[in-house]
């Protein structure tokens, strides 16, 4: 049996990232894989909304055809 791990939210109508494990290859702890086709993401500072470099804590912002549109 092959088990896949992914990440998604209600607002994204399903997954935004999916892990593609190779047979015999160790999985990366804490990872949900790579973004699915058509989805873009970035991590921003919650106070300034500025883009953060890798390995920083912030808010996930995603866009793509599966993301629910909001009203401002």
N, C-alpha and C positions, 0 to 999 in steps of 0.2 A: 504494500500500500504506500502511495506517495502522498505526502502532506505538504500543502502550500500555505504560506503565511502571507497575509496582505494587510493593507491599511485602507480604511475608508471612513466616511462620515455620512450621516443622513443627507446633508446638503450636497454631497457629491454623487448621490444616486448609485452608490456602490463603491468600488475600489478606486484608489488613486495610485497605489503602488503594490507591487507583487514580487515576492521572492521566487526566483527560478533556481531551485537547488539542483546542482549537478550530482549525478550518482557517485557516491564515494567521497564527495567534497564536504568539508566541514561548513556548517552554517555560521554566519556572523551574528553573535549575540546582540540583541537589541535592534536588529535591522529588519525592516519590512520590505527590503528589496529595492527595485528601481521603479521609477514612474512608468505608468502604463502609457501607451501610445496616445498622443494628443493632449496630454496633461502637462502643465508647467507648474512649478512650485518654487517658493522661496521662503526663507525664514527672516522675519523682521523683529526689531526691538518693539516691545509692546507699548512703550511710551513715545518713542520718536517715529515709529513706523519705517525706520531706515533699515536697509538690507544688512544682515549680519554675516560674518565669515563662517566657515565650517566650525563645527564643534561648539557652538554657542547656543544658549537657551533663548528661545523666543517664540513667536507665534507663527504657525504654518499658514501661508497664503497660497491658494491654488486657483488655477483657472483652466478651463477646458470645456469641451462640449457636454460633459456630464455634470457640470457644476450648476446648481440652482441659481438663477438670477435674483439679486436682492434689490430693494428699493432704497435710495438714499434720501 
